[in-house]
Amino acid sequence: MHNGVNHVEFELLDSGGVRVSLAASNVQYIKKNGINLVLDSNETLWFSESNLAGDYSFEIFTKDGKLYIATLNWIPTP
């Protein structure tokens, strides 16, 4: 819980099933629906349960030049 809001943890896996670190030390940027997120030391994404239902597009560009595109189909828990 952060600022009174629950968050759900998600991890990015590469095609081999290996987790890709989302920490600032590993990525140049992370975008959610085209907007840059603030990078931190977390290796995973913490998604706020207060987000509205729908598809969220994520673009992750790593410091070693790999681009990952992922879509989260978010359905909040009632």
C-alpha positions as CSV (number, residue, x, y, z in Angstrom):
1,M,0.0,0.0,0.0
2,H,1.3,3.4,-0.9
3,N,-0.5,6.7,0.0
4,G,-3.5,4.6,1.0
5,V,-3.8,2.9,-2.4
6,N,-3.1,-0.8,-3.0
7,H,-0.8,-1.7,-5.8
8,V,-0.3,-5.0,-7.8
9,E,3.1,-6.1,-8.8
10,F,3.9,-7.1,-12.4
11,E,7.1,-8.4,-13.9
12,L,8.3,-8.2,-17.5
13,L,9.6,-11.5,-18.9
14,D,11.6,-11.9,-22.1
15,S,10.9,-14.5,-24.7
16,G,12.8,-17.1,-22.7
17,G,10.8,-16.5,-19.5
18,V,13.6,-14.5,-17.8
19,R,12.6,-11.5,-15.8
20,V,13.8,-8.1,-17.3
21,S,14.7,-5.7,-14.5
22,L,12.8,-2.5,-14.7
23,A,15.2,-0.7,-12.3
24,A,16.6,2.7,-13.3
25,S,20.0,1.0,-13.5
26,N,18.8,-1.2,-16.4
27,V,16.3,0.9,-18.4
28,Q,16.5,4.1,-20.3
29,Y,12.8,4.7,-20.1
30,I,9.4,3.2,-19.3
31,K,6.3,4.7,-20.9
32,K,2.7,4.0,-19.9
33,N,0.3,5.0,-22.7
34,G,3.1,7.2,-24.2
35,I,3.9,9.0,-21.0
36,N,7.3,8.6,-19.3
37,L,7.2,7.0,-15.8
38,V,9.6,8.0,-13.1
39,L,12.3,5.4,-12.8
40,D,13.3,4.0,-9.5
41,S,15.2,1.0,-8.0
42,N,12.3,-1.5,-8.3
43,E,12.9,-4.4,-10.7
44,T,9.1,-4.8,-11.2
45,L,6.2,-2.5,-12.0
46,W,3.8,-1.6,-9.2
47,F,0.4,-0.8,-10.8
48,S,-2.1,1.2,-8.8
49,E,-5.4,-0.6,-8.2
50,S,-7.1,2.8,-8.6
51,N,-6.5,2.8,-12.3
52,L,-9.6,2.5,-14.4
53,A,-10.4,-0.7,-16.2
54,G,-8.9,-0.9,-19.7
55,D,-5.8,-1.6,-21.8
56,Y,-2.6,0.0,-20.7
57,S,0.3,0.1,-23.2
58,F,3.8,-0.1,-21.8
59,E,7.0,0.6,-23.7
60,I,10.3,-0.3,-22.1
61,F,13.7,0.5,-23.6
62,T,16.7,-1.0,-21.8
63,K,20.2,0.4,-21.5
64,D,21.5,-2.5,-23.7
65,G,19.2,-1.4,-26.6
66,K,16.3,-3.8,-26.3
67,L,12.7,-2.5,-26.8
68,Y,9.8,-4.3,-25.1
69,I,6.2,-3.6,-25.8
70,A,3.5,-5.0,-23.5
71,T,-0.2,-4.4,-23.0
72,L,-1.9,-4.8,-19.6
73,N,-5.6,-5.5,-19.8
74,W,-6.5,-4.2,-16.4
75,I,-9.6,-5.3,-14.6
76,P,-9.8,-3.8,-11.1
77,T,-10.9,-6.0,-8.2
78,P,-14.2,-4.9,-6.9
